[in-house]
């Protein structure tokens, strides 16, 4: 997968947050999610369920930087 494709996956997730529609977020079936707001979540259904509860609080999102190294992408962004 190219750098652009990896960043595209992250941007699809972030777009789902800002558009309040996670149906097209490319989560793997065995995705895990860790946050200070919840216990570790495993599985697409659990992650989408948790994030859906946060959607009303998200008014906007500004990406500052994508950092890609190997198979990993870290993204720095600000929520409104």
C-alpha positions as CSV (number, residue, x, y, z in Angstrom):
1,X,0.0,0.0,0.0
2,X,1.4,3.4,-0.9
3,X,1.8,6.4,1.5
4,X,-1.2,8.1,-0.3
5,X,-3.4,5.0,0.2
6,X,-2.5,4.7,3.9
7,X,-3.3,8.4,4.4
8,X,-6.5,7.9,2.4
9,X,-7.7,5.2,4.9
10,X,-7.1,7.6,7.8
11,X,-8.8,10.4,6.0
12,X,-11.9,8.2,5.3
13,X,-12.2,7.6,9.0
14,X,-11.8,11.3,9.9
15,X,-14.3,12.2,7.1
16,X,-16.8,9.8,8.7
17,X,-16.4,11.6,12.0
18,X,-16.9,15.0,10.6
19,X,-19.8,13.9,8.3
20,X,-21.4,12.0,11.2
21,X,-21.4,8.8,9.0
22,X,-19.1,6.0,9.9
23,X,-20.6,3.5,7.5
24,X,-17.8,4.0,5.0
25,X,-15.0,4.1,7.5
26,X,-12.6,1.3,6.5
27,X,-12.4,-0.5,9.8
28,X,-11.2,-4.1,9.8
29,X,-13.5,-6.6,11.4
30,X,-11.0,-7.1,14.3
31,X,-10.1,-3.4,14.7
32,X,-9.1,-2.3,18.2
33,X,-9.6,1.2,19.7
34,X,-8.0,2.7,22.7
35,X,-9.0,6.0,24.3
36,X,-8.9,7.6,27.7
37,X,-12.7,7.9,27.3
38,X,-13.3,4.1,27.3
39,X,-11.9,0.7,27.9
40,X,-10.1,-1.0,25.0
41,X,-12.7,-1.9,22.4
42,X,-12.4,-4.7,19.9
43,X,-14.4,-5.3,16.8
44,X,-16.0,-3.0,14.2
45,X,-19.4,-3.0,15.8
46,X,-18.0,-2.0,19.2
47,X,-15.8,0.7,17.8
48,X,-18.5,2.2,15.5
49,X,-21.0,2.0,18.4
50,X,-18.7,4.0,20.7
51,X,-17.7,6.6,18.1
52,X,-21.3,7.1,17.0
53,X,-22.0,8.3,20.6
54,X,-19.3,10.9,20.2
55,X,-20.5,12.3,16.8
56,X,-22.9,14.9,18.2
57,X,-20.0,16.6,20.1
58,X,-17.8,16.9,17.0
59,X,-18.3,20.2,15.2
60,X,-15.2,20.1,13.1
61,X,-11.8,18.7,12.6
62,X,-8.5,20.1,11.3
63,X,-5.7,17.8,10.2
64,X,-2.3,19.2,11.1
65,X,0.0,16.4,9.9
66,X,0.1,12.8,8.7
67,X,3.2,10.8,9.7
68,X,3.7,7.6,7.8
69,X,6.3,5.0,8.7
70,X,6.1,1.5,7.3
71,X,2.6,0.1,8.0
72,X,1.8,2.8,10.6
73,X,0.1,6.2,10.2
74,X,-0.1,8.7,13.0
75,X,-2.2,11.8,12.4
76,X,-2.2,15.0,14.4
77,X,-5.5,16.8,14.4
78,X,-7.6,19.2,16.4
79,X,-11.3,18.7,17.2
80,X,-13.8,21.4,17.5
